[in-house]
């Protein structure tokens, strides 16, 4: 028997994608690539591109509104906003504060969190800790990105992989029994190793070049580390919760590359039918990709209340992490 514990329960999810679709065929007119190459190597068929003047903040606000509506929670009840992004509207203030203002919230705190593609798992972990520590009761956790703004559109090895989008969840502290039957976040683990910074980075920044810069990546190197790191942290997280991989109902991974997802699912023994894949529709949207996939699988009825959901991500830094929760 467990004792009474405070759990961070996910009460709602929402997402938002910009209207403009950029297909693989469209890309083949910009760089030397083909639909066949992109689909075979990544599984991506199309991505969304934010309109002129449409920013990470705008996408975040739209996703947050959808998540609040889904949770049936009023914006005025939000104590905490954590926005995971590597493409903020401005160097400062944090885009999260602009989301806070747009939603009419004047209480609590809002801040950005930067862990690239692992941002959503990091933000979920930080929000869970803050709620458990009593820093408020209700949190908005958002992943929002406009990677189209930091891509080198002449580099076919990177520009075909990423897209723009946002996703959000509403988390509320509630009482659990301290057992694996509880709803909410059961365990999470976050990791980083800065020795690999040069494998995936942006070659600009306010303090180094005074420019925004462009994304640079050694794809094959990232791929090599991804499956090993992700599998390790997932196993650790599952074990920390006192569960087994076969207990997982749904695997909702960061949507980077279909081959990475299949590789990690296989390593963990999760059948393909239990893996939520949405990257064909939006490519790699970095911190936004997990909540985008979660929203899809909740709204189409695959993920039901009480299901055990495992999330994982890896990104620049390297950073990586996993979170296990009961929906
Ligand atoms: N179209 C056509 N040809 C291309 C393209 C393209 N868009 N990009 C590269 N090529 C060519 C290369 O030039 C190379 O040609 P060569 O053999 O004549 O030199 C050939 O295709 C093979 O290139 P590789 O880089 O070896 O291809 P690979 O099979 O490794 O696939 C990819 C590349 C898709 C980037 C893969 O390495 C990958 O997915 N890596 C992980 C990267 C990732 O997902 N990063 C996201 C952030 S981290 C994360 O989220 C996990």
Boltz pocket constraint, residues with backbone or C-beta under 6 A from the ligand:
constraints:
  - pocket:
      binder: B
      contacts: [[A, 32], [A, 33], [A, 34], [A, 37], [A, 38], [A, 41], [A, 42], [A, 117], [A, 156], [A, 157], [A, 158], [A, 160], [A, 200], [A, 217], [A, 218], [A, 219], [A, 220], [A, 221], [A, 222], [A, 223], [A, 226], [A, 254], [A, 255], [A, 256], [A, 257], [A, 260], [A, 284], [A, 314], [A, 315], [A, 316]]
      max_distance: 6.0
